[in-house]
Amino acid sequence: MPELLYTVKDVAKLLKTNEDYVRKLIKKGYLKAMVLGRLKVRASALEEFLAKYEGYDVTDVDNIKKMEIAEEKAVACHLRGK
């Protein structure tokens, strides 16, 4: 049976990030969680988060923005004369 719940530590490992960052995602409401003794994240909630924010830069949870595609960057640089 696949895992249904992950700890914050588990999620951090899966996302290749740290536990504090996962807690920030939860606190800001980007990643749904529940408390069962400790914070737990449903596998489905993690999948929803990944699908919803694919193509976004979520490095800064206070400033989530859509990623620029390489082609868009090249056009922008060309227009600025760089």
N, C-alpha and C positions, 0 to 999 in steps of 0.2 A: 504494500500500500504506500503510495507517495506521501510525502510529508504535507500536512495541511497547514501547520503553523510553524513559523520561524521565530527565533529570538532576535533581538536587535543585533547580537553578535553574528548570528547566521546570515541575516540580511546584509550586514556590512561585508562579510566574506563574499557573498554572492555578487554584490555590487562593486566589489574590489575598492572599498572605501573604509572609513572608520565609523565606529559606533556613535560618536558625537554627531556626525553628519546625518546618520540615519535618524537619530532622535530629533534633529532639527526638521527633517522632512516630515516626521510624524507631528511635531509640535505646530508646524505651519499648516498642517492639513493636507499636504501633498500625498502622503502615504498613510493609508488608513491602518489603524492598529487597535488593539484591545488589551486590557490588563487581565491576565490570568496568573496571579502571583506576581509576574513581571510582564513587561510589555511584550506582546506577541503580534506578529503580522501574518495574516492568512496568505497562503501561496497565491490565491486569486487576487488579493489586493496588490501584491507585488507585481503580478503580471499586468494588472490594470495600470499601475503606475508606469511601468516600462513602456506599455503601448501608448499611453496618453502623452508622455514626454519624449517619445522618440523624435529626434530632429530638433530638440531643444537643448540649450546649454543650461544645465541645472547646477552648475558649480556653485553659484551664489544663490541660496534659497530666497533671498530678499530681492533678487533681480533675475528671474528666470526669463530667458528670451529665446526666440527662434534662432537656430544656428544659420549663419550665412553659408551658402553653398559656394564652393571654390569658384564657379563661373561668375556668380554675382560679385564676388570680391574682385575678380579680374576686371570686370566691367567698371566697377566703382574706381579701381586704381587707374584704369585707362581714362576715365572721365576727369579724374583729378590731375592727370598728366604725370602719373608716376610709373 
